[in-house]
Amino acid sequence: MTLEGNLGAASVAGGDARQESGTVRPQRLLLINPTIVDKREHVHIGLGTVGTYVKLHSDHEVEILDFMIHRRNWQQRLKKVVDEFRPDLVGMYISSPYFPAACDVARELKRIAPEVSILAGGHHPTLSPEDTIAEPAFDMLIIGEGEKPTLDLLNTMARGGSLDEVAGLWWRDGEVVRKVAKPPLLAAGSMPAVDWSLHDDETLRASFYFFGVLPVMASRGCPARCSFCSITNVQRLYSGEKFLRFRDPVEVVDEVEAHYERYRDWGLRIIYFYDLNFLVNPRWLREFTAEYKRRGLNRKLRWSAYTRADHVNPDTLESLRDSGCVNLRVGIEAANPYMRNVLYEKDVPQDVLLDAIRQIKSLGISVTGYFMAGGPGERPEWLMESLELCKREGVEYPVFFLYKPLAGTDILDRAEELGSHILADAMSENADFLHGVNMEHQHIKSWQLKAYIYSTQLLFGPKLVWAQARRAGWRYPFRLVKYLSRAIAAGFSPYGAFTFFVFYGYDHFNQPLRIEAEPNPGPLWRGLMALTRRWMGHSGEPEPEIVPIRPRPLWAVDEPAQGTFVPAAALAGDTTTPSAEAAN
């Protein structure tokens, strides 16, 4: 039987999907976050957006299953939810690091409920569809943004229509994989405020207790073309469309305010904006922060956002002042300019990077600096530069990830020439960005990368712990014991539980923490660096020469496949952005 036939039969046999009168009943959609790995995460905004869109535009029933506090018994949790909810369709958001985990969940689902169709979506299926559809447990996948295709699929299932009507859908028809062209991007006005009640209360309360974070997205798209990032090639899929889109800033504040009223007593402590570049549009940022302050939310609910260093300028800094922003998450990737700008193609000059960190800190806003270790062409001496930058500039929250190859990223095309290659089993084992070395390198060993990641936590963690303990006083040990006991009971590892406590516990993240810059670190630090350099070693290669990079204004890629650029804010109608001629 074909998948279309199986869908129709399952609908009729599985619970009167089409009644004899010819009317249809709403379908049941179960969305699953398949991160059954050791690293825990707070609730997932991608699933929330898809589920909310379906709920707003149809009568279909939607639930979200997150294994955050059910890592140890995820199979039992899956069976319980499937038995009670009886889904017609199960959808999963999949990124490359969690593809093996998603396969494990899909296989278990097929074992306990073989009649249920499983749909894969997200960056990995979009950029590696052949790899995804080759897994027999996945019946279908969606290319591109998933809200409207998922809704169209459910509507098609409800009326017994043809899958050829669902834009962006791939599915197996016997031995043949059938495909429908992807849909256009979702318009900014159609991006919904997430309905978090699609999660069960137990998971939501646990997420607020352990992390205190609620994700919000005010825009979609990214103007950069970093070689390590999946978004670069997602842009190319949508050549000719407006990839960078902004929601109405007042509607975004409405969403935040509603979340605050509903979840402040559940442990909501901070809003996490998941926009890839929150500061990219100065006019939008001014309108958002003005409205946020007008409602007094800047004093009630703090917020954090992602940014690039080259989006930090006097205009954006003025908007951030007294806005409630307590943390900016800056994608630094590597302190070494060659690694950052030539291999990773960040195109952020060194002086721009350093000035951005200093300007952010001058407003009393803490800096989370994201770094990668073990990308193609990695060298031990470059990793040492990242340690030195964090210490010298006083980066409050240095976060070092192990590089994980992502499907469809440009840097992988150059890996062999750079002396790096993906390990044979790296893409087939469950992993995350903190565990597992995925590449073998000419200049650095796997054990050195693992040791480096742990050393970053030992080098920077104690200062964070001390600052928090000094601020909390006698309450600190009691808070620590309570948090650890609850986290371990929920299946967190002791080490993971302590790490999350340091970053997210109580008021640790939403109260500004000041780590002073140390341009001339003391003898203890210099001694630790000398020891670290000893076991890290040196590549023995000369430092490559790079062409100096000219700072650019705020850019957005309008048609990335052709390399056509327009100012990012101009895409949102901001006429204050410098003209293209001035930029050139």
C-alpha positions as CSV (number, residue, x, y, z in Angstrom):
1,M,0.0,0.0,0.0
2,T,1.3,3.5,-0.8
3,L,1.7,6.1,1.9
4,E,-1.4,7.9,0.7
5,G,-3.4,4.8,0.9
6,N,-2.0,4.0,4.3
7,L,-2.9,7.5,5.6
8,G,-6.4,7.1,4.4
9,A,-6.8,3.7,5.9
10,A,-5.2,4.8,9.2
11,S,-7.6,7.7,9.4
12,V,-10.7,5.6,9.0
13,A,-9.5,2.8,11.2
14,G,-7.8,4.9,13.8
15,G,-10.8,6.8,15.1
16,D,-13.4,8.0,12.6
17,A,-11.3,10.5,10.9
18,R,-13.9,10.7,8.1
19,Q,-17.4,10.0,9.1
20,E,-20.0,8.3,6.9
21,S,-21.8,11.6,6.4
22,G,-18.8,13.0,4.5
23,T,-17.8,15.4,7.2
24,V,-14.3,15.3,8.6
25,R,-13.0,15.2,12.2
26,P,-10.0,17.3,13.3
27,Q,-6.8,15.4,13.1
28,R,-4.5,14.9,16.1
29,L,-0.9,16.2,15.7
30,L,1.7,15.3,18.2
31,L,4.9,17.3,18.0
32,I,8.0,15.8,19.6
33,N,11.3,17.3,20.7
34,P,13.6,14.2,20.2
35,T,16.6,15.5,22.3
36,I,17.0,12.3,24.4
37,V,20.7,13.1,24.9
38,D,22.4,14.0,28.1
39,K,22.4,17.7,27.5
40,R,19.0,19.1,28.6
41,E,17.3,22.1,27.0
42,H,14.4,24.4,27.8
43,V,11.2,24.2,25.8
44,H,11.6,24.4,22.0
45,I,10.3,27.4,20.2
46,G,10.2,25.8,16.7
47,L,7.7,23.1,17.8
48,G,5.7,25.8,19.7
49,T,5.4,27.9,16.5
50,V,4.3,25.1,14.3
51,G,1.8,23.8,16.8
52,T,0.4,27.3,17.5
53,Y,0.0,28.0,13.8
54,V,-2.0,24.8,13.3
55,K,-4.1,25.5,16.3
56,L,-4.9,29.1,15.2
57,H,-5.9,28.2,11.7
58,S,-7.8,24.9,12.2
59,D,-9.7,22.7,14.5
60,H,-7.0,20.1,14.6
61,E,-5.8,19.0,18.0
62,V,-2.2,19.6,18.9
63,E,0.1,18.5,21.8
64,I,3.8,18.8,22.3
65,L,5.9,16.1,23.9
66,D,9.3,17.2,25.3
67,F,11.6,14.6,27.0
68,M,13.4,17.3,29.1
69,I,12.5,15.7,32.4
70,H,11.9,12.2,31.0
71,R,15.3,11.3,29.6
72,R,15.6,8.1,31.7
73,N,12.1,6.8,30.8
74,W,11.5,8.4,27.5
75,Q,10.1,5.2,25.9
76,Q,7.5,4.8,28.7
77,R,6.6,8.5,28.4
78,L,6.3,8.2,24.6
79,K,4.0,5.2,24.9
80,K,1.8,6.9,27.5
81,V,1.3,10.0,25.5
82,V,0.6,8.1,22.3
83,D,-1.9,5.8,24.0
84,E,-3.7,8.7,25.5
85,F,-3.6,11.2,22.7
86,R,-3.9,8.7,19.8
87,P,-2.2,11.0,17.2
88,D,-2.9,10.7,13.5
89,L,0.5,12.4,12.7
90,V,3.7,12.8,14.7
91,G,6.1,15.6,13.7
92,M,9.6,16.2,14.9
93,Y,11.9,19.2,14.6
94,I,15.4,17.8,13.8
95,S,18.8,19.5,13.8
96,S,21.9,17.6,12.7
97,P,23.3,17.0,16.2
98,Y,20.1,15.3,17.2
99,F,19.3,13.3,14.0
100,P,20.5,10.0,15.5
101,A,18.3,10.7,18.6
102,A,15.3,11.5,16.3
103,C,15.8,8.2,14.5
104,D,15.8,6.4,17.8
105,V,12.5,8.0,18.8
106,A,11.0,7.4,15.4
107,R,11.9,3.7,15.5
108,E,10.4,3.3,18.9
109,L,7.2,5.1,17.8
110,K,7.0,2.7,14.8
111,R,7.3,-0.2,17.1
112,I,4.5,0.8,19.5
113,A,2.2,2.5,16.9
114,P,3.1,1.4,13.4
115,E,0.0,2.9,11.9
116,V,1.0,6.5,12.9
117,S,2.7,8.5,10.2
118,I,5.9,10.3,11.2
119,L,6.9,13.7,9.7
120,A,10.4,15.1,9.9
121,G,11.1,18.9,9.7
122,G,13.8,21.4,10.6
123,H,17.2,22.3,9.3
124,H,18.5,18.7,8.9
125,P,15.6,17.4,6.7
126,T,15.7,20.7,4.8
127,L,19.4,20.5,3.9
128,S,19.9,16.8,3.9
129,P,16.5,15.4,2.7
130,E,17.9,12.3,1.1
131,D,19.7,11.3,4.3
132,T,16.5,11.8,6.3
133,I,14.0,10.0,4.0
134,A,16.5,7.1,3.8
135,E,15.6,6.3,7.5
136,P,12.6,3.9,7.1
137,A,11.0,5.2,10.3
138,F,10.3,8.6,8.7
139,D,7.4,8.5,6.3
140,M,7.6,12.1,5.2
141,L,9.6,15.2,5.5
142,I,9.1,18.9,4.9
143,I,11.5,21.2,3.1
144,G,11.7,24.7,4.5
145,E,9.5,26.5,7.0
146,G,7.0,24.0,8.4
147,E,3.9,25.9,9.7
148,K,1.8,26.0,6.5
149,P,2.9,22.7,5.0
150,T,2.1,20.9,8.3
151,L,-1.4,22.5,8.4
152,D,-1.9,21.6,4.7
153,L,-0.9,18.1,5.4
154,L,-3.4,17.7,8.2
155,N,-6.1,19.2,6.1
156,T,-5.3,16.8,3.3
157,M,-5.3,13.8,5.7
158,A,-8.7,14.9,7.1
159,R,-10.4,14.9,3.7
160,G,-8.4,12.0,2.2
161,G,-6.8,14.3,-0.4
162,S,-3.7,13.8,-2.4
163,L,-0.3,14.5,-0.9
164,D,0.7,16.2,-4.1
165,E,-1.3,19.2,-2.8
166,V,1.2,19.7,0.1
167,A,4.0,22.1,-0.8
168,G,7.4,21.1,0.4
169,L,6.5,17.5,1.2
170,W,8.7,14.5,0.4
171,W,7.3,11.0,0.9
172,R,8.0,7.4,-0.2
173,D,5.6,5.8,-2.7
174,G,6.9,2.3,-2.7
175,E,10.5,2.4,-3.9
176,V,10.1,6.0,-5.3
177,V,10.5,9.2,-3.3
178,R,7.9,11.7,-4.4
179,K,8.5,15.5,-4.0
180,V,6.5,18.7,-4.1
181,A,8.2,22.1,-4.6
182,K,8.7,24.0,-1.3
183,P,6.2,26.7,-0.3
184,P,7.0,30.4,-0.1
185,L,8.2,31.8,3.2
186,L,5.7,32.7,5.9
187,A,4.9,36.4,5.9
188,A,5.9,38.3,9.1
189,G,2.3,39.1,9.9
190,S,1.5,35.3,9.9
191,M,4.1,34.4,12.5
192,P,2.2,33.6,15.7
193,A,2.8,34.3,19.3
194,V,3.6,30.9,20.7
195,D,0.9,29.1,22.8
196,W,3.0,27.4,25.4
197,S,0.0,25.6,26.8
198,L,0.5,23.0,24.1
199,H,3.1,21.6,26.5
200,D,2.0,19.7,29.6
201,D,2.2,21.7,32.8
202,E,4.8,19.4,34.4
203,T,7.3,20.1,31.6
204,L,6.6,23.9,31.5
205,R,7.0,24.2,35.3
206,A,10.2,22.2,35.2
207,S,11.6,24.3,32.4
208,F,10.8,27.5,34.3
209,Y,12.3,26.2,37.5
210,F,15.6,24.9,36.0
211,F,16.1,27.6,33.3
212,G,13.7,30.4,34.0
213,V,13.7,31.1,30.3
214,L,10.9,31.6,27.8
215,P,11.9,31.8,24.1
216,V,10.4,34.5,21.9
217,M,11.1,35.2,18.2
218,A,10.5,38.7,16.9
219,S,12.0,38.1,13.4
220,R,13.2,35.3,11.1
221,G,16.1,35.2,8.8
222,C,19.7,36.2,9.0
223,P,21.8,38.6,6.9
224,A,25.1,36.7,7.4
225,R,26.6,33.9,5.4
226,C,28.7,32.1,7.9
227,S,30.3,28.9,6.5
228,F,29.5,26.8,9.6
229,C,25.8,27.7,9.8
230,S,22.8,25.9,8.2
231,I,21.0,29.2,7.7
232,T,23.4,30.2,4.9
233,N,22.1,27.5,2.6
234,V,18.5,27.8,3.8
235,Q,18.8,31.4,2.4
236,R,19.8,30.0,-0.9
237,L,16.6,27.8,-1.0
238,Y,14.6,31.0,-0.9
239,S,16.5,33.1,-3.5
240,G,14.4,36.0,-4.6
241,E,12.2,36.1,-1.4
242,K,12.5,38.5,1.5
243,F,14.4,36.2,3.9
244,L,14.7,38.6,6.8
245,R,11.3,39.4,8.2
246,F,10.2,41.3,11.3
247,R,7.0,41.0,13.3
248,D,5.2,44.1,14.5
249,P,7.2,45.3,17.6
250,V,4.0,46.1,19.5
251,E,2.7,42.6,18.9
252,V,5.9,41.2,20.2
253,V,5.6,43.2,23.4
254,D,2.0,42.0,23.7
255,E,3.2,38.4,23.6
256,V,5.9,39.0,26.2
257,E,3.4,40.8,28.5
258,A,0.9,38.0,28.2
259,H,3.6,35.4,29.0
260,Y,4.6,37.4,32.0
261,E,1.1,37.6,33.4
262,R,0.6,33.9,32.9
263,Y,3.9,32.4,33.9
264,R,5.6,34.8,36.4
265,D,4.4,32.6,39.3
266,W,5.7,29.5,37.5
267,G,9.3,30.7,37.7
268,L,9.6,32.7,34.5
269,R,12.6,35.0,35.1
270,I,13.9,36.1,31.7
271,I,12.9,36.3,28.0
272,Y,15.3,34.7,25.6
273,F,14.9,36.3,22.1
274,Y,15.9,33.6,19.6
275,D,16.1,36.0,16.6
276,L,19.4,35.2,15.0
277,N,20.4,38.9,15.0
278,F,18.2,40.9,17.3
279,L,20.0,44.2,16.8
280,V,20.1,44.1,13.0
281,N,17.3,46.6,12.4
282,P,17.8,49.9,14.4
283,R,14.4,51.3,13.7
284,W,12.6,48.2,14.8
285,L,14.7,47.9,17.9
286,R,13.9,51.6,18.9
287,E,10.2,50.9,18.5
288,F,10.4,47.7,20.5
289,T,12.4,49.0,23.4
290,A,10.3,52.2,23.6
291,E,7.1,50.1,23.9
292,Y,8.8,47.7,26.3
293,K,9.7,50.6,28.6
294,R,6.4,52.4,28.2
295,R,4.6,49.4,29.7
296,G,7.1,49.1,32.5
297,L,8.3,45.6,31.5
298,N,11.9,46.7,31.6
299,R,11.6,46.8,35.4
300,K,9.6,43.5,35.7
301,L,11.0,41.1,33.1
302,R,14.5,41.1,31.9
303,W,15.6,39.9,28.5
304,S,18.5,38.5,26.6
305,A,19.2,38.3,22.8
306,Y,21.6,37.1,20.2
307,T,23.7,39.6,18.2
308,R,26.7,39.9,16.0
309,A,29.4,42.2,17.2
310,D,29.1,44.3,14.0
311,H,25.5,45.1,14.8
312,V,26.6,46.9,18.0
313,N,26.7,50.7,17.3
314,P,25.7,54.0,19.0
315,D,22.2,53.7,17.6
316,T,21.5,50.2,18.9
317,L,23.3,50.9,22.2
318,E,21.1,53.9,22.9
319,S,18.0,51.7,22.3
320,L,19.3,49.1,24.8
321,R,19.9,51.6,27.6
322,D,17.5,51.0,30.5
323,S,15.5,48.7,28.2
324,G,15.5,45.6,30.5
325,C,18.2,43.9,28.4
326,V,20.6,42.3,30.9
327,N,22.6,40.0,28.5
328,L,23.6,39.9,24.9
329,R,24.7,36.5,23.4
330,V,27.5,37.3,21.0
331,G,28.6,34.8,18.4
332,I,32.3,35.2,18.5
333,E,33.2,31.6,17.3
334,A,37.0,32.2,17.5
335,A,39.2,35.0,18.8
336,N,41.7,34.3,16.0
337,P,40.8,36.5,13.0
338,Y,41.8,33.9,10.4
339,M,39.6,31.2,11.9
340,R,36.7,33.5,12.5
341,N,36.8,35.5,9.3
342,V,38.4,33.3,6.6
343,L,37.4,29.8,7.6
344,Y,34.1,30.6,9.4
345,E,33.4,33.6,7.2
346,K,32.0,35.8,10.0
347,D,33.6,39.0,8.5
348,V,33.9,40.7,11.9
349,P,37.1,42.7,12.2
350,Q,39.1,42.4,15.4
351,D,38.7,46.0,16.5
352,V,34.9,45.8,15.9
353,L,34.7,42.7,18.0
354,L,36.6,44.1,20.9
355,D,34.8,47.4,20.8
356,A,31.4,45.7,20.8
357,I,32.2,43.7,23.9
358,R,33.5,46.8,25.7
359,Q,30.5,48.9,24.7
360,I,28.0,46.3,25.8
361,K,29.7,46.0,29.1
362,S,29.7,49.8,29.5
363,L,25.9,49.7,29.7
364,G,26.0,47.2,32.5
365,I,24.8,44.4,30.1
366,S,26.6,41.1,30.5
367,V,28.1,39.3,27.6
368,T,27.7,35.7,26.7
369,G,30.5,34.8,24.3
370,Y,29.9,31.7,22.1
371,F,33.0,29.9,20.8
372,M,33.6,26.7,18.8
373,A,36.4,24.3,19.3
374,G,37.4,21.7,16.7
375,G,36.1,23.1,13.5
376,P,37.8,22.3,10.2
377,G,41.4,23.6,10.2
378,E,41.5,24.1,14.0
379,R,44.8,24.8,15.6
380,P,45.7,24.6,19.3
381,E,47.2,28.1,19.4
382,W,44.0,29.6,18.0
383,L,42.0,28.0,20.8
384,M,44.4,29.6,23.3
385,E,43.6,33.0,21.9
386,S,39.9,32.5,22.7
387,L,40.8,31.9,26.4
388,E,42.9,35.0,26.5
389,L,40.2,37.1,24.9
390,C,37.6,36.1,27.5
391,K,39.9,36.8,30.4
392,R,41.3,40.1,29.0
393,E,37.9,41.5,28.0
394,G,35.9,40.2,31.0
395,V,33.4,38.1,29.1
396,E,30.9,37.2,31.8
397,Y,29.6,34.0,30.4
398,P,32.2,32.3,28.1
399,V,30.5,29.3,26.4
400,F,32.7,26.9,24.5
401,F,31.1,24.3,22.2
402,L,32.6,21.4,20.4
403,Y,32.1,21.9,16.7
404,K,29.4,19.7,15.3
405,P,29.1,19.3,11.5
406,L,25.7,20.6,10.3
407,A,24.1,19.3,7.1
408,G,24.5,21.6,4.1
409,T,27.2,23.9,5.6
410,D,29.8,25.4,3.3
411,I,32.8,24.8,5.6
412,L,32.4,21.0,5.2
413,D,33.3,21.3,1.5
414,R,36.7,22.6,2.6
415,A,37.4,20.2,5.5
416,E,39.7,17.8,3.7
417,E,41.9,20.6,2.3
418,L,42.2,22.1,5.8
419,G,43.4,18.8,7.2
420,S,40.2,17.7,8.9
421,H,37.7,15.0,8.2
422,I,34.5,13.8,9.8
423,L,34.9,10.6,11.9
424,A,33.1,7.6,10.5
425,D,30.6,7.3,13.3
426,A,30.2,10.9,14.2
427,M,27.0,11.5,12.4
428,S,25.3,8.3,13.5
429,E,25.7,8.6,17.2
430,N,23.7,10.7,19.6
431,A,25.6,13.9,20.5
432,D,25.2,17.5,21.3
433,F,27.4,20.6,21.2
434,L,29.1,19.8,24.5
435,H,29.8,16.1,24.2
436,G,31.6,14.1,21.5
437,V,34.4,15.1,19.1
438,N,33.2,14.7,15.6
439,M,36.2,15.5,13.4
440,E,39.8,14.3,13.2
441,H,42.4,17.1,12.7
442,Q,45.9,17.5,11.5
443,H,47.0,19.8,14.2
444,I,45.0,18.8,17.3
445,K,44.0,15.5,18.9
446,S,40.5,14.5,20.1
447,W,41.7,14.2,23.7
448,Q,43.0,17.7,23.6
449,L,39.7,19.1,22.4
450,K,37.8,17.3,25.1
451,A,40.3,18.4,27.7
452,Y,40.1,22.0,26.4
453,I,36.3,22.1,26.8
454,Y,36.6,21.0,30.4
455,S,39.4,23.4,31.1
456,T,37.3,26.3,29.9
457,Q,34.8,25.5,32.6
458,L,37.5,25.1,35.3
459,L,39.2,28.4,34.2
460,F,36.0,30.6,34.2
461,G,33.5,28.7,36.3
462,P,34.9,29.4,39.8
463,K,34.8,33.1,39.3
464,L,31.1,32.9,38.4
465,V,30.4,30.6,41.3
466,W,32.2,32.9,43.7
467,A,30.4,36.0,42.5
468,Q,27.0,34.3,42.8
469,A,27.8,32.9,46.3
470,R,28.9,36.3,47.5
471,R,25.8,38.0,46.2
472,A,23.4,35.3,47.7
473,G,25.2,34.9,51.0
474,W,24.0,32.3,53.3
475,R,21.1,31.4,50.9
476,Y,23.5,30.1,48.3
477,P,24.2,26.6,49.7
478,F,20.6,26.0,50.4
479,R,19.6,27.0,46.9
480,L,22.3,24.9,45.4
481,V,21.3,21.7,47.3
482,K,17.6,22.3,46.4
483,Y,18.3,22.8,42.7
484,L,20.7,19.9,42.4
485,S,18.4,17.5,44.2
486,R,15.5,18.4,42.0
487,A,17.6,18.3,38.8
488,I,19.1,14.9,39.5
489,A,15.7,13.5,40.4
490,A,14.5,14.7,37.0
491,G,17.4,12.8,35.3
492,F,20.0,15.5,34.9
493,S,23.6,14.4,35.5
494,P,25.2,15.9,38.6
495,Y,27.7,17.7,36.5
496,G,25.0,19.0,34.1
497,A,22.8,20.0,37.0
498,F,25.6,22.1,38.6
499,T,26.4,23.7,35.3
500,F,22.8,24.7,34.7
501,F,22.6,26.0,38.3
502,V,25.5,28.3,37.7
503,F,24.1,29.7,34.4
504,Y,20.3,29.7,35.1
505,G,19.5,29.0,38.7
506,Y,17.5,31.5,40.6
507,D,18.5,35.1,39.7
508,H,22.0,34.2,38.3
509,F,21.3,35.1,34.8
510,N,18.7,37.8,34.9
511,Q,20.5,40.0,37.5
512,P,23.5,41.7,35.8
513,L,26.8,40.1,36.8
514,R,29.9,42.2,36.3
515,I,33.2,40.5,35.5
516,E,35.8,43.2,35.1
517,A,38.1,43.2,32.2
518,E,41.7,42.3,33.0
519,P,44.0,43.7,30.3
520,N,47.0,42.4,32.3
521,P,46.0,39.2,34.1
522,G,47.9,38.2,37.2
523,P,50.6,35.5,37.8
524,L,48.0,32.8,38.6
525,W,46.4,33.2,35.2
526,R,49.7,33.4,33.4
527,G,50.8,30.2,35.1
528,L,47.6,28.4,34.2
529,M,48.0,29.5,30.6
530,A,51.6,28.3,30.5
531,L,50.5,24.8,31.7
532,T,47.6,24.7,29.2
533,R,49.8,25.7,26.3
534,R,52.2,22.9,27.3
535,W,49.6,20.1,26.9
536,M,47.8,21.8,24.0
537,G,50.9,22.2,22.0
538,H,51.3,24.2,18.8
539,S,50.7,23.4,15.2
540,G,54.1,24.6,14.1
541,E,52.5,26.4,11.2
542,P,53.0,30.1,10.5
543,E,50.1,32.4,11.0
544,P,48.2,32.9,7.7
545,E,48.0,36.3,6.3
546,I,44.5,37.8,5.8
547,V,43.3,40.7,3.9
548,P,42.0,43.4,6.3
549,I,38.2,43.5,6.5
550,R,36.3,46.7,6.1
551,P,33.4,47.1,8.5
552,R,30.1,46.9,6.7
553,P,26.7,48.5,7.6
554,L,23.8,46.3,8.5
555,W,23.4,43.9,5.7
556,A,20.7,41.4,4.7
557,V,21.0,38.9,1.9
558,D,18.0,39.5,-0.4
559,E,19.1,37.0,-3.1
560,P,22.0,35.0,-1.6
561,A,22.5,32.7,-4.5
562,Q,23.3,35.7,-6.7
563,G,25.1,37.5,-3.9
564,T,22.9,40.6,-4.2
565,F,22.8,42.7,-1.1
566,V,20.6,45.4,0.3
567,P,20.7,47.1,3.7
568,A,19.0,44.8,6.3
569,A,16.9,47.5,7.8
570,A,15.8,48.7,4.4
571,L,14.1,45.3,4.0
572,A,12.0,46.3,6.9
573,G,11.4,49.9,5.6
574,D,14.1,51.6,7.7
575,T,15.2,54.6,5.7
576,T,17.8,55.6,8.2
577,T,20.2,52.9,7.0
578,P,23.2,54.0,4.9
579,S,22.7,53.6,1.2
580,A,24.3,50.8,-0.8
581,E,26.6,53.4,-2.5
582,A,27.9,54.7,0.8
583,A,28.5,51.1,1.9
584,N,30.5,50.3,-1.2
